[in-house]
Amino acid sequence: MDAHRLALLLTAALLAALLGLGLSLQLGWRRDAARWPHHALFFAVTALTGLSTVLAAQTGARWWALLPVLGLLLSMPATKPGRAGHWQRAALVAASFLAGAWATW
């Protein structure tokens, strides 16, 4: 398995955990204690998406397909947690990651 594919799989797993934890926070199932893991997962997903992009570029894959994901992730802090814009952007991140990973694979 290529390095960029392994990085994409790891990113997908962390993104699923990030979305699950974010959904539990949005619905009120978890409280303040779960906020720092959510931020740590966000940082890890952003860093691994960047790493996946670099690795895909080095192997000649369609690295540019992951750029919308990076743009959406880097614009996420502009939204307010708990508001509709935050979870809507998170859904866009998930959809664009799915499309970008599919194209890059």
C-alpha positions, 0 to 999 in steps of 0.5 A: 500500500502506498504511503498516501493511501495509508495516510488517507485511511488514517485520516478517514478514521480520525475524521470519523472519530472527529465527526462522531465526537462533534455530533455528540457535543452538538446534541449535548450528549457530552459536555466540556470534558470532551472539547479538548479531544475534539480540538486535538482530533481537529488538529490531527485531521488537518495535519494528516490531510496536509500530509496526505496531500504532500504524499499524493503529490510525491507519488503522482496521484491527484493531490489537488483533489484534497485542496478543498478539504484543506481549505474547509478545515482551515476555515472551520475556526471562523465558525462558532461551535454549536451554531448551524454554520459549524456542523454544516461546514463539518458536513462539507468537510466530510463530503469533500474528503470523501470525494477527494480521497476517492479521486486521490486513491 
